[in-house]
Amino acid sequence: MHIPLPRGLYAITDGPRHDLIHACESALAGGARLLQYRDKTGASARRRDEARALRTLCSAHGVALVVNDDVELAREVGADGVHLGEDDTVIAAARAILGPDAIIGASCYDSLERARRMAAAGADYLAFGAFFPSPTKPAARRATPELLVAARSLGRPLVAIGGITPDNAAPLVAAGADLIAAISAVFGASDVRSAASRFASLFSRTMDTP
């Protein structure tokens, strides 16, 4: 059994910032349906405190919190799940630590074959990208909308990531992205709530279309 996930904006934090909790609250208020805590620094005490605060915030908004890469941190703060890249913990090990109800997502980059393997291993969602030049990962491999179309047959929610903005996301939603993941386009915006709302509206229009 795989965890049902919402459709919409998957907001991913952008590392250390003094206003992290406020920015995430703004993203959730703007309509983010899933939040990932992503901080690649080694500041373990701060990361633990922030993740705990975000867990409380997400619970208040009825939104799941996913931790990037760090299975132990996800377990420690009671996060809803973890997102794993190709060099991170394997899905089976993460599942053993976090339990059967955890959300475990997998980066599949530009590879349908990797997506097949991750789905077979028990991933709850499959993330593809980058679809556009990404300020977070300038050298990231590039994916295409056709990859999303092909991946629908795998029976998992699909996440599109990489340089996505409210202005270029619509074709990815049309191709089958269940969640649009954004870092800079949300947390780098001058008005985080408004940026999140623009992403959320893409899915509202899709659902309203006959």
Secondary structure, DSSP 8 states (H G I E B T S, - for coil): -------EEEEE--S--TTHHHHHHHHHHTT-SEEEE---S--HHHHHHHHHHHHHHHHHHT-EEEEES-HHHHHHHT-SEEEE-TTS--HHHHHHHH-TT-EEEEEEET-HHHHHHHHHHT-SEEEE--SS--SS-TT-----HHHHHHHGGG-S-EEE-SS--TTT-HHHHHHT-SEEEESHHHHTSSSHHHHHHHHHHHHHHHHH--
